[in-house]
Amino acid sequence: MRKLFLTIALVVATGLWTFAQDDDIIVSDGKAHSIHIALSPSTSALFGLHGGLLGNSGGILQGGDLLSSGGVYLSGRYNDRNIMTNDRISVDLGVSLQLVSFAHVFVGGGYGDYKYPYKEPTLMPDKEISGYEIEGGAILKFGPFTVHAGVSTLKFSHMDVFGGIGYTF
């Protein structure tokens, strides 16, 4: 039984090594994905970060591999009412897809919280929204630098526009 297990493990390891050595996996710059980190403020949050893995295969519209063109990202935004007039927290996780060598699109979802305190609460109660959040946008690469922009909605009741600049390595 032990010999059978070792034989299977050796066959699997050899197969994985052969797959990793396949020339089709190697893409431009010798790597399948780039790491992207960017500042990402929005219309209701002054502090924001957006980052993750970006595809690096030339893009699916230029004949690149779908797996090498895909990636994942994580974004977060925060604001305190002492900085701007509202409280805002947002955390989203999603996928990105490289369309051409310099353009990516992304879509994701997560959790958000938005509170806007009105100055006269007797006339109008504070606006508070929390729950699911959906976002989407685009990333453009200029060498190692990136520019991104997008839109997020919090329970389809509050909409944010965000954007920023970043770097890939």
N, C-alpha and C positions, 0 to 999 in steps of 0.2 A: 504494500500500500504506500509506504514511504517513497519507494522508488518511482511508483506511478505519479505521485504528487510532484516529485522533483523533475520528472520528465515533462509533465504538463507545464510546470512553472518555467522551465528552460525554453520550451516551445513558445509560450506566450511572451516571455521576455525577448526572445530572438525576433518574433513577429513585430513587437512594439519597436524594437531597435531598428528593424528594417523599415517600418512605416515612418519613423522619425528621420531616417536618412533619405527618404523619397525626395527627388528633386522638385516635385510638384508642390511640396509644402514650402520650400524656400521661395520667398517673394522679394520685392524690391527692398533694397537696403539690408538684405539678409535677415529681416525680422518680419513676423506676420502682424504684429501689433505695435503701435506707439502708445506711450503714456501721455495723457493730456491732462493738464491742470490749468484752471482759469479762475479769475475773479468773476463773480456773477451777481452783481447787485440787481435789484428789481425796483419796480415803481413803489412797492410798499416795504422793502427791506434793503437797508443800506449795506449790510454784510452778506456776502454770498460766495460760495465755492462750487465749482463744477469740475469733475474729473473722472477719469477712467481710462479704459483701453479703446483705442481707435484702430479700425482696420487699416492695413497698409499693403493692399494687394493691387492698387490701381483703380479699384472700384468696379462694381458689378456692371455698370453701363459700358465699361471698357474691357469687358471679358474677364474680370478678376474672379477668383474663387469666392463663393458666398461666405464660407466660414472665415476666411482670412479678411473679408470685407466687413464682417460684423464685429461688434464690440459691446461692452457694457459701461455704464457710467453711474455715478452717484452725485447728487447735487443737494445742497443745503443752503438755506437762507435764514437770516435772523435779523430782527430789529427790536429795539426797546423803545417804549414811548418817550423816554427821556432824550432819545436821539432824534426821532421823528415823532409825529403825532399818534402813531399806532404801535401795537405789538404784533410781531409776525414771526412765525416759525414754520419752516417748510423743509421736509426731507423726502427726496424722490430717488427711486432706483429705476433704471431703464436700459434699453438697448439702443445701439447706434448702428448705422449702416453706411458704408462708404459708397457713394454714387459714382464719383469720378475721383481722380487722384487728389484733388484739392477740396472736395466737398463731401460732407457727411450730414445725414439727418438723424435725429434722435427722437424717441418717444418713451415716456415712462410714467410711473404713478407712485404715489406714496401718501404721506400724511401731512396735513397743514393745519395751522391755527392762526386766526386773524381776529384782532380786537381793535375796534376804533372807539375810543371814549369821546362822546360828545360833551361839549363844554356845559351844556344845560341839560342834565339828565331828566329833569322833570318834563321837558317838552318832548324829548326824544330819547329812548333808552339806548345804552351802548350797543353798538353792532358787534356781535360775536358769532364767528363761524369757525367750526372745526370739523375735521373729517377727511375724507378721501380727496386726493388732489391728482390731477392729470396735467402733464406738460409735454410740449413738443417744440422742436426747433431745428436749427441748422448750424453747422460748424464749417467755417472756411479756413483752410490752411494756407499760409504764405511762408514757405520754408518751415522753420521750426515754430513760428508764431501762429496763433489762431485767433479768430474773431468768431464769436457765437452770439446768437439771438434766438429768442423763443417766447412762447406764451404759456402760462399755466393758469388753471382754473381750480378754485377750491369749491367743491360741491356745486359747480356751475352758478355760484352766487357771488363770487369775488374773482376778478381776473387780474393777473399780473403780467406785465411785459418785463422781460429780463434780457440781459446781454452783458458782454464783457470781452476781455482780452485774455489770452493765455499763452502757454508754451507747451510744445510736445518734445519728448525725448525718448 
